[in-house]
């Protein structure tokens, strides 16, 4: 009879074989992972060819809201602000009272001048009465002389007294005229303590507050300007347009304006002035690569009262399309500003704005500066730096950001 549990002997090679198999699997997985890690990542480039085509017949540029007709009101007398009768944004009529100054001194001078004028008038009336009396005395003296009842001396004395009082009367009249002129002058000084609007418009600025001192000046020193009134219907947009775009429109061209303070409404306008002098875009001395700018004024029709002078606005102009120009997508354009230490010109005249693209050279992106012309919503004209055979990079955005940061291919 066999025992109940008989031990089974394992073959000695089986355990070794399992260990070797497991080690082989681990080594194969590690080798595969290492080879995958060593393999360089593939960079995705979005290359596009520089093409020739039209620049659409509309373009957009920025501007600033302003007023064509505005009056800066200054104080004509030295005084303290006694009252301000309007608020910024309020519509006023011609002659409407805006600000009053303390008129205590001016009113006292006016009262004194009136008293002196009245005194001079009384003297004139007294001398007129005296002239009448002297005239009567001379008549009696003449009658007595004619009757030979009085000597020549009495007639001469009466004539002398009459002449003297007439001289005094004339002098008194001149003094009275001077005093009346002084009264008028003091009244004008008193009126200068009231600042009134010379035009119909909107108050766009109040420089001082009640209690502050107004200073008469024509040099624009602090305290001389009291307020600014802009004429109704004179709202404009002042803009600087690239020299490459200025030929695309003319006087009278229709425009649509969007102001930041009235973002939900497009305001119609038209070009009323094109400057006759080009200015550098970043100040005097801007170098090549930056288009010069020309001042343009766009008058607005039916401008809302909520427009604020000095705020930004976007102007869209309609014009004839430019056919067959070398152009690139806006997404390919990159912008930079050279270091102030890049050259003596940059140090003396200020850095210039640099526009560039990433151009394909032997399959790799290389930075290429370009000079630009007219622009549309999607493309911009290239004046120099590229040819129709070139290919440029338009993305992905992360790749462009990395290239700009690292400066590859400079």
C-alpha positions as CSV (number, residue, x, y, z in Angstrom):
1,X,0.0,0.0,0.0
2,X,1.4,3.4,-1.1
3,X,1.6,6.4,1.3
4,X,-1.1,9.1,1.2
5,X,1.2,12.0,0.2
6,X,4.1,11.2,-1.9
7,X,6.5,14.2,-2.6
8,X,7.0,15.2,-6.3
9,X,10.5,16.1,-7.3
10,X,10.8,19.2,-9.6
11,X,13.1,19.1,-12.6
12,X,16.1,21.4,-11.8
13,X,16.1,23.2,-15.3
14,X,12.5,24.4,-15.3
15,X,13.0,27.3,-12.7
16,X,16.1,28.5,-14.5
17,X,14.3,28.5,-17.8
18,X,11.5,30.7,-16.4
19,X,14.0,33.2,-14.9
20,X,15.8,33.6,-18.2
21,X,12.5,34.2,-20.0
22,X,11.5,36.9,-17.6
23,X,14.9,38.6,-17.9
24,X,14.6,38.6,-21.7
25,X,11.2,40.3,-21.6
26,X,12.5,43.0,-19.2
27,X,15.6,43.7,-21.4
28,X,13.6,43.9,-24.6
29,X,11.1,46.4,-23.0
30,X,14.0,48.5,-21.7
31,X,15.8,48.5,-25.1
32,X,12.6,49.6,-26.9
33,X,12.0,52.4,-24.4
34,X,15.6,53.6,-24.8
35,X,15.4,53.6,-28.5
36,X,12.2,55.5,-28.5
37,X,13.6,58.1,-26.1
38,X,16.7,58.6,-28.3
39,X,14.6,59.2,-31.4
40,X,14.3,63.0,-32.0
41,X,10.8,64.6,-31.9
42,X,9.5,65.7,-35.3
43,X,8.9,69.5,-35.5
44,X,5.8,70.6,-37.3
45,X,6.4,73.6,-39.6
46,X,3.5,75.5,-41.3
47,X,5.3,76.8,-44.4
48,X,3.5,79.0,-46.9
49,X,4.7,80.4,-50.1
50,X,5.1,84.2,-50.6
51,X,2.5,84.9,-53.3
52,X,1.4,87.8,-55.5
53,X,-2.1,89.0,-55.2
54,X,-4.4,92.0,-54.4
55,X,-4.6,93.9,-51.2
56,X,-8.3,94.3,-50.4
57,X,-9.9,97.7,-51.0
58,X,-10.3,98.5,-47.3
59,X,-7.8,99.0,-44.5
60,X,-7.9,99.9,-40.9
61,X,-5.7,102.2,-38.8
62,X,-5.9,103.8,-35.4
63,X,-6.6,107.4,-34.5
64,X,-7.5,109.8,-31.7
65,X,-10.8,111.6,-31.0
66,X,-10.4,115.3,-31.1
67,X,-12.3,118.6,-31.6
68,X,-11.8,120.8,-34.6
69,X,-13.1,124.0,-32.9
70,X,-12.6,124.4,-29.2
71,X,-12.0,127.4,-27.0
72,X,-9.6,127.5,-24.0
73,X,-10.9,130.0,-21.6
74,X,-8.4,131.7,-19.3
75,X,-8.8,134.2,-16.5
76,X,-8.3,137.9,-17.4
77,X,-8.0,139.0,-13.8
78,X,-6.3,137.6,-10.7
79,X,-8.8,136.2,-8.3
80,X,-10.3,133.3,-6.4
81,X,-12.8,131.0,-7.9
82,X,-16.1,131.9,-6.3
83,X,-18.4,129.5,-8.2
84,X,-18.5,127.0,-11.0
85,X,-21.9,126.8,-12.7
86,X,-21.4,124.0,-15.2
87,X,-20.1,120.4,-15.2
88,X,-17.9,118.5,-17.6
89,X,-20.0,117.2,-20.5
90,X,-22.7,119.8,-20.1
91,X,-24.0,121.6,-23.2
92,X,-23.8,125.4,-23.1
93,X,-25.1,128.3,-25.1
94,X,-23.3,131.4,-26.3
95,X,-23.0,133.9,-23.4
96,X,-23.9,131.3,-20.7
97,X,-22.2,131.9,-17.4
98,X,-19.6,129.2,-16.6
99,X,-17.4,130.4,-13.8
100,X,-17.4,133.4,-11.4
101,X,-14.4,134.8,-9.6
102,X,-14.5,136.7,-6.3
103,X,-15.4,140.3,-7.4
104,X,-14.9,142.1,-4.1
105,X,-11.9,144.2,-5.2
106,X,-13.3,144.9,-8.7
107,X,-16.7,145.9,-7.3
108,X,-15.1,148.3,-4.8
109,X,-13.1,149.9,-7.6
110,X,-16.2,150.3,-9.7
111,X,-18.1,151.9,-6.9
112,X,-15.2,154.3,-6.2
113,X,-15.0,155.2,-9.9
114,X,-18.7,155.9,-10.0
115,X,-18.4,158.2,-7.0
116,X,-15.6,160.1,-8.6
117,X,-17.5,160.4,-11.9
118,X,-20.5,161.8,-10.0
119,X,-18.3,164.3,-8.2
120,X,-16.9,165.4,-11.6
121,X,-20.4,165.7,-13.0
122,X,-21.4,168.0,-10.1
123,X,-18.4,170.2,-10.7
124,X,-19.4,170.5,-14.4
125,X,-22.9,171.5,-13.5
126,X,-21.7,174.1,-11.0
127,X,-19.4,175.6,-13.6
128,X,-22.1,175.7,-16.1
129,X,-24.2,177.7,-13.7
130,X,-21.3,180.0,-13.0
131,X,-20.7,180.5,-16.7
132,X,-24.3,181.6,-17.0
133,X,-23.8,184.2,-14.2
134,X,-20.6,185.5,-15.6
135,X,-22.2,185.8,-19.0
136,X,-25.0,187.9,-17.4
137,X,-22.4,190.1,-15.7
138,X,-20.6,190.7,-18.9
139,X,-23.8,191.7,-20.6
140,X,-24.6,194.3,-17.9
141,X,-21.0,195.6,-18.1
142,X,-21.3,195.9,-21.9
143,X,-24.6,197.8,-21.6
144,X,-23.1,200.2,-19.1
145,X,-20.1,200.7,-21.3
146,X,-22.3,201.4,-24.3
147,X,-24.2,204.0,-22.2
148,X,-20.9,205.4,-21.0
149,X,-22.1,204.8,-17.4
150,X,-19.1,202.5,-16.6
151,X,-15.5,202.5,-17.5
152,X,-13.6,200.1,-19.8
153,X,-12.0,198.5,-16.8
154,X,-15.3,197.0,-15.6
155,X,-16.1,195.5,-19.0
156,X,-12.6,194.0,-19.3
157,X,-12.9,192.5,-15.8
158,X,-16.2,190.9,-16.7
159,X,-14.8,189.5,-19.9
160,X,-11.8,188.0,-18.0
161,X,-14.0,186.5,-15.4
162,X,-16.2,184.9,-18.1
163,X,-13.2,183.5,-20.0
164,X,-11.8,182.0,-16.8
165,X,-14.9,180.2,-15.9
166,X,-15.3,178.9,-19.4
167,X,-11.8,177.4,-19.2
168,X,-12.7,175.8,-15.9
169,X,-15.9,174.5,-17.4
170,X,-14.1,172.9,-20.3
171,X,-11.5,171.3,-17.9
172,X,-14.3,170.0,-15.8
173,X,-15.9,168.4,-18.8
174,X,-12.7,166.6,-19.7
175,X,-12.3,165.4,-16.1
176,X,-15.9,164.1,-16.2
177,X,-15.2,162.3,-19.5
178,X,-12.1,160.7,-17.9
179,X,-14.1,159.6,-14.9
180,X,-16.8,158.1,-17.0
181,X,-14.2,156.2,-19.0
182,X,-12.7,154.9,-15.7
183,X,-16.2,153.8,-14.7
184,X,-16.5,151.9,-18.0
185,X,-13.1,150.3,-17.4
186,X,-13.9,149.3,-13.9
187,X,-17.2,147.8,-15.1
188,X,-15.3,145.8,-17.7
189,X,-12.9,144.6,-15.0
190,X,-16.0,143.6,-13.0
191,X,-17.4,141.7,-16.0
192,X,-14.1,139.8,-16.3
193,X,-14.9,138.1,-13.0
194,X,-17.6,136.3,-14.9
195,X,-16.4,133.7,-17.5
196,X,-19.0,133.1,-20.2
197,X,-19.0,130.7,-23.1
198,X,-18.3,132.5,-26.4
199,X,-19.8,129.6,-28.5
200,X,-22.4,126.9,-28.3
201,X,-20.7,123.7,-27.3
202,X,-19.8,121.1,-24.7
203,X,-17.7,121.7,-21.6
204,X,-14.9,119.1,-22.0
205,X,-12.5,120.3,-19.2
206,X,-12.6,122.2,-15.9
207,X,-9.1,122.9,-14.7
208,X,-9.8,124.6,-11.3
209,X,-12.0,124.1,-8.3
210,X,-13.9,126.5,-6.1
211,X,-11.5,128.4,-3.8
212,X,-8.5,128.0,-6.0
213,X,-6.7,131.0,-7.5
214,X,-7.0,131.9,-11.1
215,X,-4.0,133.6,-12.7
216,X,-4.2,135.9,-15.8
217,X,-1.7,134.8,-18.3
218,X,-1.1,134.1,-22.0
219,X,1.7,131.7,-21.4
220,X,-0.4,128.7,-20.2
221,X,1.0,128.7,-16.6
222,X,-0.7,126.8,-13.9
223,X,-4.0,128.4,-12.9
224,X,-4.4,130.5,-16.1
225,X,-6.7,128.0,-18.0
226,X,-10.1,127.7,-16.4
227,X,-12.1,125.5,-18.8
228,X,-12.3,124.2,-22.4
229,X,-15.5,124.4,-24.5
230,X,-15.7,122.4,-27.7
231,X,-18.0,123.4,-30.5
232,X,-20.9,121.1,-31.2
233,X,-20.5,119.2,-34.4
234,X,-16.8,119.6,-34.6
235,X,-15.8,116.1,-33.5
236,X,-13.0,114.6,-35.6
237,X,-10.5,111.7,-35.5
238,X,-6.8,112.6,-36.0
239,X,-4.8,109.7,-37.4
240,X,-1.3,109.0,-38.7
241,X,-1.4,106.9,-41.9
242,X,1.5,105.0,-43.4
243,X,3.0,106.6,-46.5
244,X,2.3,103.4,-48.4
245,X,-1.4,103.7,-47.7
246,X,-1.8,107.4,-48.3
247,X,-2.3,107.0,-52.1
248,X,-5.2,104.6,-51.6
249,X,-7.7,107.3,-50.7
250,X,-8.3,111.0,-51.3
251,X,-10.2,114.0,-49.8
252,X,-13.8,113.1,-49.3
253,X,-13.2,109.4,-48.9
254,X,-15.9,107.7,-46.8
255,X,-14.8,106.2,-43.5
256,X,-16.4,104.2,-40.6
257,X,-15.1,105.0,-37.1
258,X,-15.4,102.9,-34.0
259,X,-14.4,104.7,-30.8
260,X,-13.6,102.9,-27.5
261,X,-16.1,105.0,-25.6
262,X,-18.9,104.0,-28.1
263,X,-17.8,100.5,-29.0
264,X,-21.3,99.3,-29.9
265,X,-21.8,101.8,-32.7
266,X,-20.0,102.6,-36.0
267,X,-19.9,106.3,-36.8
268,X,-19.8,107.6,-40.3
269,X,-17.2,110.2,-41.4
270,X,-15.1,111.4,-44.3
271,X,-11.6,112.5,-44.9
272,X,-11.4,116.3,-44.7
273,X,-7.6,116.9,-44.6
274,X,-4.5,115.0,-45.7
275,X,-1.2,116.4,-44.4
276,X,1.5,117.7,-46.7
277,X,4.4,116.6,-44.6
278,X,5.5,113.0,-43.7
279,X,6.7,112.4,-40.2
280,X,8.7,109.4,-38.8
281,X,6.5,107.0,-36.9
282,X,8.6,106.9,-33.8
283,X,10.0,110.4,-33.7
284,X,12.6,112.3,-35.6
285,X,15.4,110.1,-36.9
286,X,13.5,106.9,-37.5
287,X,15.5,104.7,-39.8
288,X,14.7,102.7,-42.9
289,X,12.4,99.7,-42.2
290,X,9.8,101.9,-40.6
291,X,7.3,103.6,-42.9
292,X,6.8,107.3,-42.4
293,X,3.4,108.7,-41.3
294,X,1.2,111.4,-42.6
295,X,-1.5,113.2,-40.6
296,X,-5.1,112.7,-41.7
297,X,-8.3,114.3,-40.3
298,X,-11.6,112.5,-40.5
299,X,-14.7,114.6,-39.7
300,X,-17.6,112.7,-38.1
301,X,-21.2,113.1,-38.9
302,X,-23.8,112.8,-36.2
303,X,-21.2,112.1,-33.5
304,X,-22.7,111.0,-30.1
305,X,-22.2,113.2,-27.1
306,X,-20.5,110.4,-25.3
307,X,-17.3,110.7,-27.4
308,X,-14.3,111.8,-25.2
309,X,-11.5,113.8,-26.6
310,X,-8.1,112.1,-26.5
311,X,-9.5,108.5,-26.6
312,X,-8.6,106.0,-29.2
313,X,-10.6,105.2,-32.3
314,X,-10.4,102.7,-35.1
315,X,-10.9,104.0,-38.7
316,X,-11.9,101.8,-41.6
317,X,-11.4,103.4,-45.0
318,X,-12.7,102.1,-48.4
319,X,-10.3,102.4,-51.3
320,X,-9.4,100.8,-54.6
321,X,-7.6,97.4,-54.3
322,X,-3.9,97.2,-55.1
323,X,-3.6,94.4,-57.7
324,X,-0.7,92.0,-58.1
325,X,1.5,93.0,-55.2
326,X,3.9,90.7,-53.3
327,X,2.2,89.9,-50.0
328,X,2.4,87.7,-46.9
329,X,-0.2,86.6,-44.4
330,X,-0.4,88.8,-41.2
331,X,0.2,85.7,-39.1
332,X,3.7,85.4,-40.5
333,X,4.8,88.9,-39.4
334,X,6.9,89.2,-36.2
335,X,7.9,92.5,-34.5
336,X,10.8,93.5,-32.5
337,X,12.6,96.7,-31.3
338,X,16.3,97.0,-31.7
339,X,18.5,97.6,-28.6
340,X,19.4,101.3,-27.9
341,X,23.0,100.1,-27.9
342,X,22.8,98.3,-31.3
343,X,24.4,101.2,-33.1
344,X,25.3,104.9,-32.8
345,X,22.2,105.9,-34.7
346,X,20.0,103.9,-32.2
347,X,21.9,105.4,-29.3
348,X,21.5,109.0,-30.6
349,X,18.1,108.8,-32.4
350,X,16.3,106.0,-30.5
351,X,15.7,102.4,-31.5
352,X,13.7,101.5,-34.6
353,X,10.9,99.0,-34.9
354,X,12.0,95.9,-36.7
355,X,9.6,93.7,-38.7
356,X,10.7,90.2,-39.8
357,X,9.5,86.8,-40.8
358,X,10.9,83.3,-40.5
359,X,12.1,82.3,-43.9
360,X,12.8,78.7,-45.0
361,X,16.5,78.1,-45.8
362,X,17.4,74.4,-46.4
363,X,14.4,73.3,-44.5
364,X,15.1,75.4,-41.4
365,X,13.6,78.8,-40.3
366,X,16.0,81.8,-40.6
367,X,15.0,85.3,-39.5
368,X,14.6,87.7,-42.4
369,X,13.8,91.4,-41.9
370,X,11.2,92.9,-44.3
371,X,9.9,96.3,-45.3
372,X,6.1,96.5,-45.4
373,X,3.6,98.5,-47.5
374,X,-0.2,98.5,-47.6
375,X,-2.2,96.1,-45.5
376,X,-5.6,94.5,-45.5
377,X,-7.5,92.4,-43.0
378,X,-5.5,89.2,-43.9
379,X,-2.4,90.2,-45.8
380,X,0.3,92.9,-46.0
381,X,2.4,94.1,-48.9
382,X,6.1,93.3,-48.9
383,X,8.3,96.0,-50.4
384,X,11.7,94.4,-49.8
385,X,13.3,91.4,-48.0
386,X,11.4,88.6,-49.8
387,X,10.8,87.3,-53.3
388,X,7.9,85.3,-54.8
389,X,10.1,82.1,-54.6
390,X,10.5,82.3,-50.8
391,X,8.6,80.2,-48.3
392,X,7.8,81.6,-44.8
393,X,6.6,80.2,-41.5
394,X,3.1,81.0,-40.2
395,X,2.9,78.6,-37.3
396,X,2.2,76.9,-35.1
397,X,2.0,79.9,-32.6
398,X,4.0,77.9,-30.0
399,X,6.8,77.3,-32.5
400,X,6.9,81.0,-33.5
401,X,7.0,82.0,-29.8
402,X,9.9,79.7,-29.2
403,X,11.8,80.9,-32.2
404,X,11.3,84.5,-31.2
405,X,12.5,83.7,-27.7
406,X,15.5,81.7,-28.7
407,X,16.4,83.7,-31.8
408,X,17.1,80.7,-33.9
409,X,18.8,81.3,-37.3
410,X,19.7,84.9,-36.6
